[in-house]
Amino acid sequence: MRNRIMTMALLALAAIPVPAFAHPHIFAQARLEVVAGDDGNVSELRNVWRFDEVFSSSVLLDFDKNGDLKLDAKELAELGETMRTSMADYHYFATITMNGATIGVQKPDVIHASLKDNQLLVIFAVKPAKPVPLKGRLTFGIYDPTMYTAIDFPTDGDLVLKGAAFQKCQHKVVRPDPDEVISQNTSTLTDAFFNDPTGTDMTKLFATRIEVSC
């Protein structure tokens, strides 16, 4: 069981003490599609994550119940359900803000997992916890608030807006420089701030995101 928890570190990080500015131990390349519905609200965030080979190998070892060195449909389904349950406390690494206010997300119906070319591929969609109309300033991104997992978007084209409603909006991809973020927030980026029990989360300052103005 302990091995399972460690393998799913990005999913159940509460058991792992991670100091501010921790170095990432898990790496994933991501694609995010933000979809707008015909009603002018954000309908869902579609995620595709491809994990590094080291982490993918550890997942294989933990979920390969029959020892055939591959994951069959049943084992992949168990992996997906483990992720769906464990990541809930971390809002599936999704960050949505509407005019500065953070918006949560609903639990996805399913997380699809597969193992291709020795890398774990995860595909799922989450819906905002409340209506997010395309008005004012919105931001969307994927980040791990503990900084244990590094989520990377290889190109700006991996953050995508979909839906006719976005045509009235302007957008840009923001890739913060960590050194600049630290220098501009030296007085507030402390261990106490990162562990604020009220839920303040400064790690979002480091997250690659797409900003939308409508």
Disulfide bonds with the S-S distance in Angstrom:
Cys169-Cys214 1.93
